[in-house]
Amino acid sequence: MYVESPNITLPDHDTIVWKYLDLSKFLDLLMCRQLFMARSDKFEDQYEGTFSEPTFEEMKRLSENDPEFLDRYKNLRKNIVVSSWHINEYESYAMWQIFTKNSEGLAIQSTVGRLKEALRPELDYEQHIGDVKYIDYKKELIPFDNEFFPFLFKRKSFQYEREVRIVTNTSKYDINVHEGLKINVAINQLIERIYIHPKSENWYKRLVIELMNQLGFDFPIEKSDLESDILI
């Protein structure tokens, strides 16, 4: 369920967000009606869940009288799981390139409001949503008065991602998290429309439509703007 978290900023309700993924992950989402959240220390970016240099120096000072202070934050990375979404009014060519392969894949279009509503209150874990801030890790301070702040800040090199994140602290629950965690979601609320990879073949588009129909879903499928005919 979605829970408001102190001091975490959230884009407007109508802000458009996207998730780019391959067909197998999309079908897993539909069939299980569950959204995968990755363990934060499994991301390619090794700085995930860590602190900037000024923040780390401040934390070392605070830990002088509490030796376990730093260890608690280090261990937190193993228990925080994340689902990342891309904020953009339009689909992104760069995101297609990064998250899909061989001209095959899909993009889910949703909104921040839909994300909140899809995390149904009667279902499983507490979920928090916040937008990611991109800072200079050598100069700028990351607050640490909220356990989720280390996971809502990234280096400026990643600001093209324009992320909003769903985050959960699994240490509150009696579970073992390996690569990640699946959470229950209201699929029809989560997904507003679908875009199929703009360079995919017609057989692939027909396959996606047929599989969705077999699973009982009829999400609107939009033609990619990147697929538009050239006008001369």
N, C-alpha and C positions, 0 to 999 in steps of 0.2 A: 504494500500500500504506500501511497505517496504521503510523505510527512514534511511539513515546512521545517527548515533548518535555520537556526539563528545566523544572521549576518551573511548568508549565502545569497548572492544576487541571481535573479532569474529573468530571462528575456520575457517580453510581453507574451500574453496568452496566444496571440495569433501569429507569432514568429514561425516561419516555415523552416522545418528541419528535414534532413535527408539521412538515410542509411544506404550505403552502396554495398552489395554483397553478391556472392555467387549463387547459382541456382540451388545447390545442395543446402546451403544455409537458409535460403529463403523457404524451401520446402520443409526443412526441419522446424522452422518457426511456425508455419501453417499447421503441420501435422501434430506437433506437440502443444501448440498454443502457448509456447514459452519463448522468452527472449533470453539469449545467451549473454552473460556478463563475464568478462575476462578478469582474472586475478591481476591486480595492478602490477605486481612484480614480474609478470610474464610478458609485458609489452616490450616491443623492440627498443623503445627509448628507455635507457637505463636510469634516467633521471626521474622516471615516474614515481611520484610519492615521496620524493626527496625534497630537501629545502635549499633555498638559495644560500650563498656564502654568508651574507650578513645575518640571516636568520639562524644559521647553524652556529655562528659565533655566540649569538645571544642564548641559544639553547644550551651550549656548553657551559656558559656562565650560570644558567639556572640549574644545571645538573650537578653543580659542585656540592650542593647540599642534598641532592637526590640522585644517587648514582644510577638508578633504574629509569630515570626520566628519558634519556636518549634511547634506551633499549625498547621502551614501550612504543615509541614512534617507529623504530626500525621494524619491529614485529608487526605493526599495523599493516604494513604493505602486503603481507601474506593473507590478510583477512579482508581487505577492501576489494570489492569487485566493481567493475565499471562497464557501462554500455555507452559508447560514444556516438553522437549524432552531429551532422554538419549543418551549420546555420547558413542558409543562402536562399534568397528569393527565387533564384533560378538553379537549374541543374548545373553541375560543375564538370567540365571536361577533365580537369586535373583529378577529381575524385574517381571518375570512371577509370582513369589510367592507373591509379594507385591501388584501388580495391577490387578490380575485376581483371580477368585474364582472357586471352584468346577471343576477344570481342563477344564474350558471353557474360552475363550478369544482369542484375536488376537494381533499380533504385526505389526505395520506399520513400514516398513523400508523406510527411505528417506535420503536426504543429506542436509547439510546446504544450498547449492546452490539451491536445489529444494524448500526449505522453502522460501527463498527469492523470487524466481520466482513465487511461488504459491500465494503470497500476491500481487495479480494483481494490477497494478497502478490505474486502473479505479474503483476500489472497495473500498468503505467505509473508515475506519479509518487508521490513521498513525500507522504503526507497526515498532517496533525496535527489533533487535535481538542481544543478547549478551550471552557469556558463563558465568557461575556462578563460583565465586571464593570462596574457603572454608578457613576460617580463624579462629583464636582464638579470640573470642569476648571479652575476658578480657584484651587482650594485643594489638591487632592490630587495626589500624585505617581504617575506611571506608571513602573514599572521599565523599563529598557532593556537588561537583560542577556540578553534573548531577543528575536530578531528578530520574533517574532510578537506580542509584547505590545501594540504600538500598535494591533493589529487585534482585540484581545481586551478592549479597554476602550472604553466609550462614555459619553456624557453622561447624567446622571440622567433627562433628559427622555425617554429611549428605554427606560427600564427595564421598560415594559409589554411589550417584545418578548421578554424572558426568553430570550435566544439561547444556543444552543450552536453552534459553528462548526467546519466543516472548512476548514482553511487550507493553502495550498501556496505555496512560493516557487519561481516558475518561472524565476528567474534562474540556477538550477542546470542548466537544460536549454537546448538550442539551439533555441528556439522563439520566435515572435513572438506576443504576446498582444494582441488588439485589445479586443473587448468582454468577453472571458472565455475560458474553456477548458472542454472537456468531458473528464471522466475516466471510465474504465471502472469499472463497479460490478456486483456480483452482485445483480441486480434482486430475485430471490425472497428474498434475505436482507435486502435494504434495506427492502422493503415488508412490513409485518405485516398491515395492513388498509387499506381505502379508505373514506372518507366522501364522499358526493356532496352538493353544496350543498343545505342544508336548504330553500331556497326554489325549487329548480329544478322544472321541469315534468316530468311522467311521461315524455314523449317523450325528454327529455334523459337521464334515468336509464337508459331502455332503450338509448339510443345508447351511453352509456358502457359498459354491460354487453356489448353486442354487439361493440363495438370491442375490448374486452379479450379476449373469446372468440376473435375472429378473429386476434388476435396471440398466442394460445396461453397467456394468463394467466388464472388463476382465483382472484385474491386475494379474501378475504372482504370483502364490502361491508356496512357497518353503517349502520343508520338513524341519522341525526343526532338527538342529544338535543334539538336546537332545533326539530325537526320533530314532536315528540311531541304527541299529542292533549291538549287541555285537559280536565281533569277538574273537574266542578262538583259 
